[in-house]
Amino acid sequence: MNFTLFVVYSLLSLSLIIVVGYLVYAHHKILLGLTIIFTLAIVISFSVNSNFSLNEWMGLSKKIALIPLGLAVVYGFSLLNSSLREANIKLFSIIMNVSMLGNILMMMFIPPDGSYRNIVGKITCTLLVIWVLQEMKKRDWQTVKFEDGFFLFNASPLPWILSHSLYRMILVSLPIFDSFKYVLLEPLSLSFMYIFYRAHQRKFAVYYYFGMAESVVVPTLAVTGWFLDLPVFNFLETSNFVLFSNFQLDLAFIPVQVLVCCFALYSISRNYRQVLVKSSRLN
C-alpha cells in the first residue's frame, strides 16, 4: 500500500463527505445535479478506459446502484411536494428495501479467490439478509419516511448495523478490493449516523439515521475511489506491498465472521419465536 495515496485518499474522502453531508442537510437540488454529473463521468470513463472484465463490470454496477439508483433517487424523491411524497411513500419504501437487499446480495457474486473468509462471508451475507428481511416484515415493508429533510430508515436495528459493519469490514479485506480505499467506510458510516441523529435533535432512535449515513458515505467513497483511479493520479500508484497474506487474514477474521453468523442466527430465531408467540395469541 502506498502511504501517500492513502493520505491523499483519506483527506479527499473526508472533504467530499463533509460537503455531501452538508448538501444532504441543506441543498438537495445541488446534490441531485452533482450525482447526475458524476454518474455521466463514471460511465464515460468506463467506456473509454475499461477492459470490460467481470470485476470492472461489477464495479460499475455497484457505482450505478449507489449513486444514481441510491443517492439520487433518495434525495430526488425528497424534492417532491409533500402530498405527492406521501401518496407514493409506500412504493418508495419497497424500492428502498429492494435497493438495500440488492446492494447486500451483490456481494454474493464475488468470485472465488482462494480465501476461506470469502466462503464464510457468503454465509454471513445470507444470514444478514434473512435478518433484515424479518425486520422489514415486522414493519409491513413500510420502512422509510422523511422528516425535516432527514431520510429515516427503521428496519436496521443497532445490533444488525454493528453486525453488518463487522461483516463488511472483513469483506473489503478480500483480494478483489483495494482495501485501503475502504478503511474509512465503517468509522465514517457509524459516525455520520450519530451526527445526523444529533443534528435531528435525537427525535428518533439512532439507528433510524443509518440509511441516511450510508447514502452519504458509501457513494462518496465510491466516487473518491473512481477519481483517484483516473490517469492524472498515476504518480500515486500503489505498490505491491502486502501487509498480511490471505491465510493470515483468514486466521484473524474467520472467528469474527463465525461470531457474527452465530449472533445473526440467534436474532433470526428470536424474531421467529416472536412471530410464533404473536400468532398463538391471535388464535
Residue pairs with C-beta under 8 A, 6 or more apart in sequence:
1 180
1 238
1 239
1 241
1 242
1 243
2 236
2 237
2 238
2 239
4 236
5 180
5 228
5 236
5 237
5 238
6 180
6 183
8 228
8 236
9 180
9 181
9 224
9 225
9 228
10 183
10 184
12 224
12 227
12 228
13 184
13 188
13 220
13 221
13 224
14 184
14 188
16 220
16 223
16 224
17 188
17 192
17 216
17 217
17 220
17 221
20 31
20 216
20 219
20 220
21 192
21 195
21 216
23 30
23 31
23 34
24 31
24 75
24 151
24 212
24 215
24 216
25 149
25 199
26 149
28 75
28 76
28 78
28 79
28 149
29 79
31 71
31 75
32 72
32 75
32 76
32 79
35 67
35 68
35 71
35 72
35 75
35 219
36 68
36 72
38 67
38 223
39 63
39 64
39 67
39 68
39 72
42 60
42 63
42 67
42 223
42 226
43 60
45 226
45 230
46 56
46 60
49 231
50 56
50 60
54 111
55 111
55 176
58 106
58 109
61 106
62 103
62 106
62 222
63 219
63 222
63 223
63 226
65 99
65 102
65 103
65 106
66 103
66 218
66 219
66 222
67 219
67 222
67 223
69 99
70 99
70 103
70 215
70 218
70 219
71 215
71 216
71 219
73 95
73 99
74 96
74 151
74 215
75 151
75 215
77 85
77 88
77 92
77 146
78 85
78 146
78 149
78 151
80 88
85 92
85 146
89 142
89 144
89 145
90 141
90 142
92 144
93 141
93 142
93 143
93 144
94 141
96 143
96 144
96 153
96 211
97 136
97 141
97 143
97 155
100 132
100 153
100 211
101 129
101 132
101 133
104 125
104 128
104 129
104 132
104 164
105 125
105 129
107 121
107 122
107 125
107 171
108 122
108 125
108 126
110 118
110 121
110 122
110 171
110 174
110 176
111 176
112 118
113 174
113 175
113 176
113 246
114 175
114 246
115 174
115 175
115 246
115 249
115 250
116 250
116 254
117 170
117 173
117 174
117 249
117 250
117 253
117 254
117 257
118 174
120 254
120 257
120 258
120 261
121 167
121 170
121 171
121 174
121 257
123 257
123 261
124 167
124 257
124 260
124 261
124 264
125 167
127 261
127 264
127 265
127 268
128 160
128 163
128 164
128 167
128 260
128 264
130 264
130 268
131 160
131 163
131 264
131 267
131 268
131 271
132 155
132 156
132 160
134 268
134 271
134 272
135 155
135 156
135 157
135 160
135 271
136 143
136 155
138 155
138 271
139 154
139 155
143 153
143 154
143 155
144 151
144 152
144 153
144 154
144 211
145 152
145 154
146 152
147 200
147 203
148 200
148 203
150 196
150 199
150 200
150 209
150 212
151 211
151 212
151 215
152 204
152 208
152 209
152 211
152 212
153 208
153 210
153 211
153 212
154 204
154 207
154 208
156 164
156 207
156 210
156 211
157 207
158 205
158 206
158 207
159 263
159 267
160 267
161 190
161 193
161 207
161 210
163 260
163 263
163 264
165 186
165 189
165 190
166 256
166 257
166 260
167 257
167 260
168 185
168 186
169 185
169 186
170 253
170 256
170 257
171 177
172 179
172 182
172 185
173 179
173 249
173 253
175 246
178 225
178 238
180 238
181 221
181 224
181 225
181 228
182 221
184 221
185 217
185 218
185 221
188 213
188 217
188 221
189 210
189 213
189 214
189 217
189 218
190 213
191 213
192 209
192 212
192 213
192 216
192 217
193 206
193 207
193 209
193 210
193 212
193 213
194 206
194 209
195 213
196 209
196 212
196 213
197 204
197 206
197 208
197 209
200 209
227 233
228 236
244 252
